[in-house]
Amino acid sequence: MTTKFINVVCKLESEYGSVLNVPDDNPVLVKIQRYWKSHPEKITYESYEDLDVGRIQRMLDKGYPKSYIGQVLDIPPEVINARIVNGKLSDDKWKHNKLRLKHNYVYAMYRNNSFISNGTIEELTKKTGKTIETLKHFRHANDHTLYRMEKIGDNAEWVKIRWEF
């Protein structure tokens, strides 16, 4: 069955130059996509057989998103999901320990294009006496306004998702 799909994809590539150029509404492409979406267990990733499964499992257990794990380890998240489906990895702890990235942006604040201070929104409220709402408005100001802020960094941190019912 896989060989048949490979041959069909090769025909599409020869016709359109690349699979990326095939129109999204192409009936052959739609059939292939539907099949693989309904049979994820049939997708194999032979080139990823030498994965550090222990490291991936530890990251899952800590709650890191699969997309983040894939980005760090330079693998598609589908590989992780395929390993979970075939039992080589478990996402049981991951489901209870999910993390998300909480951004805490750092801004440089200007008045009449002269630098005033830098810091997070909360830090700048203490330094300038302006309210959080006012400072948030300055984030969208342009060079022609009295005050403006530019994003210069991010003190992001992983925080556990709180489930509230």
Secondary structure, DSSP 8 states (H G I E B T S, - for coil): -HHHHHHHHHHHHHHHSSGGGS-TT-HHHHHHHHHHHH-GGG---GGGTT--HHHHHHHHHHT--HHHHHHHHTS-HHHHHHHHHTTSS--HHHHHS-EEEE--EEEEEEETTEEEEEE-HHHHHHHH---HHHHHHHTT--TTSSEEEEEEEE--EEEE-----
